């Protein structure tokens, strides 16, 4: 679909801002890859070929009995016996000497009646964010060829946790920021457009609500209901929407007495149409100026809560929890370095992108 002339000029303005344009591409690639984190870092194969049939463990539960084993629990695909069962087609020798059978299969000298040579396709990183790495030594373990960024104090692969944690942080931020932005813009628009007693009462409500300590409320709610992702999203939205109200309200208060608004009212145009179609675009520059602060504040708030132990459940791949581990394990500098680089890169890219978007919506900087 072709862009309108106005949006085309905005896009051209954004593209001329090289820092914002390339930041958008880098962020899009990183976030796009993180959306497929299960294909990049997982302790389950992407595909398994067993006796001529294809299995997808990354999507579906398969018991060990599906591959000729004895247990009805989920197959441990990294176990040597399960690996042997898959490669040999489920021969009984795998329970006695799996390594020997695998060696013979690799050498091409294994022969058995009804033998099927199976195979597995693994992700680039054969560990999930909660997988315990089988490496000798006391955790946290330093980086090597097996774990490029080392392990944390629970022997979990740091790179796998960063990939999953990056996705979790961005998805959480987009959900909170998107909902809070819509609520804040609508509240500010209604206050500024109608004014009077509605504006006065709304301002007092916002002042009271803004004085509530969000951290205390989150701690209390988690103590009552337990920690969960969706509960944290809802609580963060409740305390984030007020950030945009003042800016949008000021823009609508300024614009409601301008001639084009009075002309629209005289022509019988509805209030919602005037607010959304005529006044809101003029308030977008101020709104977009505040968005980077809301986004970085949301990411920082999530990391702070996780750092303090009041954020996402402990099993979640949290970047804030990685920062806490870096503080508690000063002898493992790779944890602090990874946390710092991840946060610095993520926040810098987002700030550069929204700076470019803000300039693109600014009429004083828009050109063809």
Secondary structure, DSSP 8 states (H G I E B T S, - for coil): ----HHHHHHHHHHHH-HHHHHHHHHHHHHHHHHHTHHHHB-SS-SEEEETTEEE-TTTS--BGGGGT-S--SB--TTSHHHHHHHHHTS-TTHHHHHHHHHHHHHHT----TT----EEE--SB---TT-B---SSSSS----SSSTT-B-TTSBBHHHHHHHHHHHHHHHHHHHHHHHHHHHHHHHHHHHHH-HHHHHHHHHHHHHHHTS-HHHHHHHHHHHH---HHHHHHHHHHHHGGGTHHHHHHHHHHHTTSHHHHHHHHTT--HHHIIIIIIHHHHHHHHHHHHHHHHHHHHHHHHHHHHHT-SS-TTS--HHHHHHHHHH-TT-HHHHHHHHHHHHHHHHHHHHHHHHHHHHH-TTT---
